[in-house]
Amino acid sequence: MKKSMLKLVTVVVVMISFSLTTVAQSFEGVIEFKSSKTTDTTNYVYYIKDNMIRIDEIGSKSHKIEGTQLIDINSKTMKSMSHERKVWFDVNTPSAPVIKGTCQVKKSQNVKNLQGYKCTEYIVTNNEEGTIITYWLADGKFAFFDKMLNQLNRKDKSAVYFLQIQNVKNTFPMLSVQTDLSGKEVCRLEVTKITKKVVDPSMFDIPKGYNKFEK
């Protein structure tokens, strides 16, 4: 009887430990999305594993990987690769972009399902910059995203305005639509596919035969 109880307790402890470990884990997998502007459309693929992120930029005409960024959000280092030239180089974090005026953030009651995730609507308005961006944010333990944006310090408004939203550190925008104050669309970022999977660590290595480019 005691042995049976001991086995049962052991099983329960193991199950709880597994459950807590699973909950604590951040998203691992692949996110594909496209950036649509009035002039062109560019596709991107994110590979996420632990503290590592790989971003592939797919050419709109070539449909091939034209450039890759490797980001380590723990060591805060970045590398870029040119596959055509087979070279790579270190990238420093640029200075943070300056926002004119004030970004006003509104969380609405609107929700919708995108790519299998329940998404909440956030609207960021900046009258001085003449810009409104509507985000549909999914909470799926995407802890990497705001850290990545802070490291990249991208100048595009979809990245800059996202960082003005409070208490959304584990979210990812499945859709963001940028318009001017009249409602005319300027840019749309949209997830086209998201896959939870184990990512091969070699995806974050510099391929053999690639040389470091020294500026």
Secondary structure, DSSP 8 states (H G I E B T S, - for coil): -HHHHHHHHHHHHHHHHHHHHHHH----EEEEEEEEESS-EEEEEEEEETTEEEEEEE-TTT-SEEEEEEEETTTTEEEEEETTTTEEEEE---------S--EEEEEEEEEEETTEEEEEEEEEETTTTEEEEEEEEES--THHHHHHHHH---SHHHHHHTTSSS-TTEEEEEEEEE-TT--EEEEEEEEEEEE----GGGGS--TT-EE---
